[in-house]
Amino acid sequence: MADITDKKGKKLEWYKYVVKRYLRDILQDLANSKNQMERSYYETRYACQLDAFAKALNVRPKLLEKYIKK
């Protein structure tokens, strides 16, 4: 599987401006959730979106999550 950089070593613009922000927003919503039902919803949403973006970028979800948390 590929890294999150293209052949020239630049970060993919799509990753930087769409994926990272979107997943970080979900993590922020998860941190601000008030009850278990909300937490469960955001955890499931985060896992599904992480998997979908990882497939689109052709990387493993764990690698993508590592870059999101930086």
N, CA, C and O atoms as a DFTB+ gen file, in Angstrom:
280 C
 N C O
     1  1       0.826      -1.171       0.000
     2  2       0.000       0.000       0.000
     3  2       0.879       1.246       0.000
     4  3       2.014       1.236       0.476
     5  1       0.335       2.281      -0.531
     6  2       1.088       3.518      -0.722
     7  2       1.113       4.358       0.546
     8  3       0.330       4.153       1.474
     9  1       2.017       5.288       0.553
    10  2       2.072       6.289       1.611
    11  2       1.079       7.395       1.237
    12  3       0.478       7.337       0.164
    13  1       0.899       8.384       2.088
    14  2      -0.043       9.455       1.811
    15  2       0.622      10.562       1.000
    16  3       0.081      11.666       0.934
    17  1       1.735      10.317       0.402
    18  2       2.405      11.305      -0.435
    19  2       2.441      10.807      -1.868
    20  3       2.421       9.602      -2.116
    21  1       2.495      11.740      -2.811
    22  2       2.584      11.328      -4.205
    23  2       4.042      11.055      -4.559
    24  3       4.904      11.075      -3.680
    25  1       4.329      10.801      -5.835
    26  2       5.674      10.415      -6.258
    27  2       6.703      11.511      -6.027
    28  3       7.886      11.211      -5.863
    29  1       6.292      12.755      -6.011
    30  2       7.222      13.865      -5.799
    31  2       7.421      14.169      -4.318
    32  3       8.225      15.033      -3.970
    33  1       6.707      13.478      -3.453
    34  2       6.879      13.692      -2.017
    35  2       5.970      14.753      -1.434
    36  3       6.038      15.016      -0.234
    37  1       5.121      15.371      -2.239
    38  2       4.188      16.377      -1.723
    39  2       2.977      15.671      -1.120
    40  3       2.556      14.615      -1.594
    41  1       2.432      16.264      -0.083
    42  2       1.200      15.707       0.466
    43  2       0.091      15.886      -0.548
    44  3       0.031      16.893      -1.253
    45  1      -0.769      14.917      -0.614
    46  2      -1.914      15.029      -1.503
    47  2      -2.842      16.128      -0.999
    48  3      -3.213      16.156       0.174
    49  1      -3.208      17.024      -1.895
    50  2      -4.068      18.147      -1.515
    51  2      -5.406      17.652      -0.977
    52  3      -5.949      18.216      -0.027
    53  1      -5.923      16.612      -1.581
    54  2      -7.220      16.085      -1.162
    55  2      -7.150      15.619       0.284
    56  3      -8.074      15.850       1.063
    57  1      -6.054      14.964       0.637
    58  2      -5.894      14.505       2.016
    59  2      -5.828      15.695       2.962
    60  3      -6.522      15.733       3.979
    61  1      -4.995      16.655       2.623
    62  2      -4.730      17.774       3.518
    63  2      -5.963      18.632       3.775
    64  3      -6.219      19.030       4.911
    65  1      -6.723      18.914       2.730
    66  2      -7.820      19.868       2.872
    67  2      -9.187      19.241       3.106
    68  3     -10.093      19.919       3.591
    69  1      -9.357      17.986       2.781
    70  2     -10.672      17.368       2.951
    71  2     -10.653      16.313       4.047
    72  3     -11.361      16.430       5.046
    73  1      -9.847      15.297       3.854
    74  2      -9.874      14.136       4.743
    75  2      -9.478      14.501       6.169
    76  3     -10.198      14.187       7.116
    77  1      -8.348      15.155       6.321
    78  2      -7.839      15.457       7.657
    79  2      -8.811      16.341       8.433
    80  3      -9.097      16.071       9.599
    81  1      -9.311      17.379       7.805
    82  2     -10.264      18.270       8.486
    83  2     -11.552      17.548       8.844
    84  3     -12.065      17.692       9.954
    85  1     -12.067      16.776       7.910
    86  2     -13.331      16.085       8.126
    87  2     -13.226      15.101       9.291
    88  3     -14.092      15.073      10.166
    89  1     -12.163      14.295       9.300
    90  2     -12.011      13.312      10.369
    91  2     -11.701      13.977      11.711
    92  3     -12.142      13.497      12.755
    93  1     -10.961      15.055      11.689
    94  2     -10.699      15.771      12.945
    95  2     -11.978      16.395      13.496
    96  3     -12.165      16.450      14.711
    97  1     -12.853      16.862      12.619
    98  2     -14.144      17.393      13.069
    99  2     -14.964      16.309      13.759
   100  3     -15.600      16.560      14.782
   101  1     -14.946      15.107      13.194
   102  2     -15.677      13.999      13.820
   103  2     -15.074      13.681      15.188
   104  3     -15.809      13.442      16.146
   105  1     -13.744      13.677      15.286
   106  2     -13.098      13.422      16.577
   107  2     -13.453      14.506      17.593
   108  3     -13.633      14.214      18.776
   109  1     -13.552      15.739      17.143
   110  2     -13.939      16.839      18.038
   111  2     -15.378      16.645      18.522
   112  3     -15.675      16.846      19.700
   113  1     -16.263      16.254      17.611
   114  2     -17.646      15.975      18.005
   115  2     -17.698      14.820      19.002
   116  3     -18.494      14.837      19.940
   117  1     -16.852      13.827      18.795
   118  2     -16.780      12.689      19.713
   119  2     -16.341      13.152      21.102
   120  3     -16.904      12.726      22.110
   121  1     -15.346      14.013      21.149
   122  2     -14.864      14.526      22.436
   123  2     -15.927      15.375      23.138
   124  3     -15.981      15.405      24.368
   125  1     -16.765      16.057      22.372
   126  2     -17.796      16.924      22.949
   127  2     -19.131      16.224      23.175
   128  3     -20.089      16.857      23.619
   129  1     -19.208      14.944      22.878
   130  2     -20.483      14.237      23.023
   131  2     -20.882      14.164      24.492
   132  3     -20.041      14.034      25.382
   133  1     -22.184      14.252      24.716
   134  2     -22.690      14.369      26.077
   135  2     -23.170      13.052      26.678
   136  3     -23.259      12.931      27.899
   137  1     -23.476      12.078      25.852
   138  2     -23.949      10.810      26.397
   139  2     -23.424       9.642      25.556
   140  3     -22.792       9.836      24.517
   141  1     -23.697       8.449      26.026
   142  2     -23.166       7.250      25.377
   143  2     -23.727       7.066      23.966
   144  3     -23.017       6.585      23.083
   145  1     -24.965       7.434      23.744
   146  2     -25.563       7.280      22.422
   147  2     -24.845       8.163      21.401
   148  3     -24.547       7.714      20.294
   149  1     -24.570       9.403      21.765
   150  2     -23.818      10.298      20.874
   151  2     -22.416       9.768      20.631
   152  3     -21.939       9.763      19.496
   153  1     -21.745       9.316      21.704
   154  2     -20.390       8.780      21.576
   155  2     -20.357       7.599      20.621
   156  3     -19.480       7.504      19.763
   157  1     -21.304       6.718      20.775
   158  2     -21.386       5.541      19.913
   159  2     -21.604       5.940      18.456
   160  3     -21.001       5.363      17.551
   161  1     -22.462       6.922      18.236
   162  2     -22.724       7.409      16.879
   163  2     -21.447       7.947      16.241
   164  3     -21.121       7.585      15.111
   165  1     -20.720       8.809      16.956
   166  2     -19.509       9.408      16.392
   167  2     -18.380       8.393      16.225
   168  3     -17.595       8.493      15.283
   169  1     -18.293       7.415      17.134
   170  2     -17.280       6.366      16.978
   171  2     -17.536       5.554      15.711
   172  3     -16.608       5.257      14.959
   173  1     -18.791       5.199      15.481
   174  2     -19.151       4.437      14.287
   175  2     -18.934       5.262      13.032
   176  3     -18.407       4.764      12.037
   177  1     -19.336       6.513      13.076
   178  2     -19.161       7.407      11.924
   179  2     -17.681       7.586      11.588
   180  3     -17.294       7.556      10.420
   181  1     -16.862       7.771      12.618
   182  2     -15.420       7.941      12.413
   183  2     -14.812       6.687      11.784
   184  3     -14.032       6.779      10.836
   185  1     -15.171       5.525      12.311
   186  2     -14.618       4.273      11.788
   187  2     -15.014       4.056      10.325
   188  3     -14.184       3.643       9.515
   189  1     -16.258       4.327       9.989
   190  2     -16.725       4.148       8.607
   191  2     -16.040       5.128       7.658
   192  3     -15.595       4.740       6.577
   193  1     -15.957       6.380       8.055
   194  2     -15.330       7.386       7.197
   195  2     -13.834       7.143       7.061
   196  3     -13.274       7.334       5.981
   197  1     -13.181       6.726       8.136
   198  2     -11.753       6.420       8.086
   199  2     -11.497       5.299       7.088
   200  3     -10.566       5.376       6.287
   201  1     -12.314       4.269       7.138
   202  2     -12.166       3.147       6.213
   203  2     -12.404       3.583       4.767
   204  3     -11.660       3.187       3.870
   205  1     -13.423       4.387       4.542
   206  2     -13.729       4.845       3.180
   207  2     -12.611       5.723       2.619
   208  3     -12.214       5.560       1.466
   209  1     -12.107       6.648       3.428
   210  2     -11.020       7.514       2.966
   211  2      -9.733       6.722       2.757
   212  3      -8.982       6.999       1.822
   213  1      -9.475       5.748       3.613
   214  2      -8.272       4.926       3.460
   215  2      -8.316       4.153       2.142
   216  3      -7.307       4.049       1.445
   217  1      -9.472       3.621       1.808
   218  2      -9.609       2.913       0.527
   219  2      -9.423       3.867      -0.642
   220  3      -8.786       3.513      -1.635
   221  1      -9.965       5.062      -0.537
   222  2      -9.839       6.044      -1.615
   223  2      -8.387       6.477      -1.809
   224  3      -7.958       6.721      -2.936
   225  1      -7.631       6.574      -0.716
   226  2      -6.227       6.980      -0.790
   227  2      -5.283       5.796      -0.990
   228  3      -4.080       5.977      -1.174
   229  1      -5.835       4.584      -0.953
   230  2      -5.064       3.356      -1.121
   231  2      -4.008       3.205      -0.019
   232  3      -2.850       2.888      -0.290
   233  1      -4.431       3.439       1.219
   234  2      -3.568       3.247       2.382
   235  2      -4.331       2.435       3.428
   236  3      -5.549       2.283       3.346
   237  1      -3.602       1.920       4.402
   238  2      -4.242       1.202       5.499
   239  2      -4.897       2.203       6.452
   240  3      -4.360       3.290       6.665
   241  1      -6.042       1.854       7.022
   242  2      -6.712       2.767       7.949
   243  2      -5.838       3.177       9.139
   244  3      -5.905       4.322       9.585
   245  1      -5.025       2.259       9.654
   246  2      -4.155       2.597      10.798
   247  2      -3.131       3.659      10.420
   248  3      -2.812       4.529      11.230
   249  1      -2.611       3.594       9.189
   250  2      -1.653       4.600       8.728
   251  2      -2.335       5.954       8.598
   252  3      -1.780       6.976       9.003
   253  1      -3.528       5.961       8.039
   254  2      -4.272       7.211       7.897
   255  2      -4.587       7.806       9.267
   256  3      -4.469       9.015       9.466
   257  1      -4.984       6.962      10.201
   258  2      -5.303       7.444      11.542
   259  2      -4.068       8.047      12.217
   260  3      -4.176       9.023      12.960
   261  1      -2.910       7.470      11.959
   262  2      -1.655       8.004      12.509
   263  2      -1.420       9.437      12.027
   264  3      -1.015      10.297      12.808
   265  1      -1.674       9.693      10.742
   266  2      -1.488      11.036      10.197
   267  2      -2.560      12.006      10.678
   268  3      -2.293      13.199      10.826
   269  1      -3.751      11.517      10.920
   270  2      -4.838      12.369      11.407
   271  2      -4.506      12.892      12.803
   272  3      -4.775      14.053      13.113
   273  1      -3.928      12.046      13.638
   274  2      -3.656      12.408      15.028
   275  2      -2.450      13.327      15.172
   276  3      -2.226      13.856      16.261
   277  1      -1.658      13.540      14.106
   278  2      -0.474      14.422      14.188
   279  2      -0.886      15.860      14.313
   280  3      -0.031      16.742      14.393
